[in-house]
Structures are given as C-alpha cells and as structure tokens.
Amino acid sequence: MRIGIAQTRPEFGERDRNLNDTFALLSREAADLWVIPEFFASGYQFARAEEVRDLAEPVPDGSTVRALASFCRDRNCFVAAGLPEAADGVVYNSAVLVGPRGFVSVYRKIHLFGDETRWFAPGNLPFSVQDIGVARVGIMICFDHFFPEAARTLALLGADILAHPANLIIPGLAQRTMTVRALENGVFAATANRVGEESRAEKTLRYTGQSQIVAPDGTALARLSSDRVEAAVAEINPAEARNKRLTSRNDKLGDRRPEFYRT
C-alpha cells in the first residue's frame, strides 16, 4: 500500500481555505492512507474560549468530516486528520479516520499539552484500531508520542500503522520518540506535523515540520523539511508489521511480562 504524509501551514480560523489548500496538496500524489496534521483546518493557537467553541465541530456531522469524506470518495483513499470536536457540551482535541464510504472512527486526545488543558476536555475514549482492508490503523495525537503506553496499546490491539497527526513545537523530539515507538512495537509510524508560526497569544508558537514515515525497523522511509508545505508518499508492506520476531528466540510483544509491570 501507499501511505502519505502532508505538511501544511493553516491560517487560523480560515477553515474553507485550509481545506482547499490541503486537498490541493494531497491531490498531487496518490496514497491509500494520508495522515495530515492536528487542527489542519482550524489552526491551533486559541486566544479565547469563544474561538474554541466557534471552531469546534460535531463528529461525524461537521463540515470538516464531510469535506474529508468527499475527498476520500473521489480519491478512493483514507485520511487521518485532527480537528476540534464539539460533543456533549465540551470540546475535545480529536482526530478522525475517514474513508471512501465516509466516517470510520474518532479518537479524543488523552494526553493534553500546554494550553490545550485550558480549552479541551481530556479524551474519554479508549485507543482503538480500525481495519481499512489493506492495513490496521491506530491513531494517536501529537503529545501522545511522549507516552510509550499509547503506541504499545495500539500495537497490542493489532495496529500495523500508527497515524500521528501533530502540531509539534519542540525541534526533533517527536521524530526521535516516534522512531523508537515504531522500532519497539514493530509497526509503521506516520507523523504529520505543520509548519509556520502563530502569534495569537503571549507566546509565539513555531511549528517544526520534519514530518516522517518510519518503518518497523526504525528506518526513515520519508522525512520532510522543517519549514515548507509539502507531502511525501512511501510504499509499504503492512505484513512487515505483523512479524514481531527480533531473534529466533525473541518476540517484541510475546516476550512481555505484564505481571511485573505494576507500580
């Protein structure tokens, strides 16, 4: 299969323009699964609670999911993408998986970062893995990369691919941790980060790019620049993520001793 990552530079609050720019970028190449950044259509740096409420959308009935579904139907592909989700009177930092037949699943970010704790409720749904036919996909969002339990849970649930929408501001950190997450779990990992800056609050946020696709052995199959809007596609064999053997006597998941992992 072909897996793609897109690195975008959204303008805060310009949802329609950001959607159109993203789809134009994705349309340059074909992929079976695209991973695109956290809050790719809304922008990330909120200054007031009213902005959060205004830009949050219901899932699956909001305009962003509908636009993603139309794109996936036209291109016969799947997309994992982040958006602010309005549900039950609160807002979540969420990511959706959408395919040719429409909405597939939603994940609500469990590990909130920085000012996200001001605007969003902590995720209340468990990690899950979706079978899209050619592969099994699990979603994690940005700061989830720092918690090995997130990736390990998805691997134990059978994920071949970790789809990782992000808005990363610490240079090089997630690129290193996600390489390790791929290696220690024997899975493919696709991190889609954004580029550019936002200065809508006291602190300017500078997004670090370097989106990447990593193989189960830790090899980088694609890595983008730190400052350009661009995309990349890599050909992968998901079956490589189903062989967890490290040596003839060792298995990355089978050798776990969870009875000793209590604290």
C-alpha positions, 0 to 999 in steps of 0.5 A, a space after each residue: 500500500 501507499 501511505 502519505 504524509 502532508 505538511 501544511 501551514 493553516 491560517 487560523 480560523 480560515 477553515 474553507 481555505 485550509 481545506 482547499 489548500 490541503 486537498 490541493 496538496 494531497 491531490 498531487 500524489 496518490 496514497 491509500 492512507 494520508 495522515 495530515 496534521 492536528 487542527 489542519 483546518 482550524 489552526 491551533 493557537 486559541 486566544 479565547 474560549 469563544 474561538 474554541 467553541 466557534 471552531 469546534 465541530 460535531 463528529 461525524 456531522 461537521 463540515 470538516 468530516 464531510 469535506 474529508 469524506 468527499 475527498 476520500 470518495 473521489 480519491 478512493 483513499 483514507 485520511 487521518 486528520 485532527 480537528 476540534 470536536 464539539 460533543 456533549 457540551 465540551 470540546 475535545 482535541 480529536 482526530 478522525 479516520 475517514 474513508 471512501 464510504 465516509 466516517 470510520 472512527 474518532 479518537 479524543 486526545 488523552 494526553 493534553 499539552 500546554 494550553 490545550 488543558 485550558 480549552 479541551 476536555 481530556 479524551 474519554 475514549 479508549 485507543 482503538 484500531 480500525 481495519 481499512 482492508 489493506 492495513 490496521 490503523 491506530 491513531 494517536 495525537 501529537 503529545 501522545 508520542 511522549 507516552 510509550 503506553 499509547 503506541 504499545 496499546 495500539 500495537 497490542 490491539 493489532 495496529 500495523 500503522 500508527 497515524 500521528 497527526 501533530 502540531 509539534 513545537 519542540 525541534 526533533 523530539 517527536 521524530 526521535 520518540 516516534 522512531 523508537 515507538 515504531 522500532 519497539 512495537 514493530 509497526 509503521 509510524 506516520 507523523 504529520 506535523 505543520 509548519 509556520 508560526 502563530 502569534 495569537 497569544 503571549 507566546 509565539 508558537 513555531 511549528 517544526 515540520 520534519 514530518 516522517 514515515 518510519 518503518 518497523 525497523 526504525 528506518 526513515 522511509 520519508 522525512 520532510 523539511 522543517 519549514 515548507 508545505 509539502 507531502 511525501 508518499 512511501 510504499 509499504 508492506 503492512 505484513 512487515 508489521 505483523 512479524 514481531 520476531 527480533 531473534 529466533 528466540 525473541 518476540 517484541 510483544 510475546 516476550 512481555 511480562 505484564 505481571 511485573 509491570 505494576 507500580 
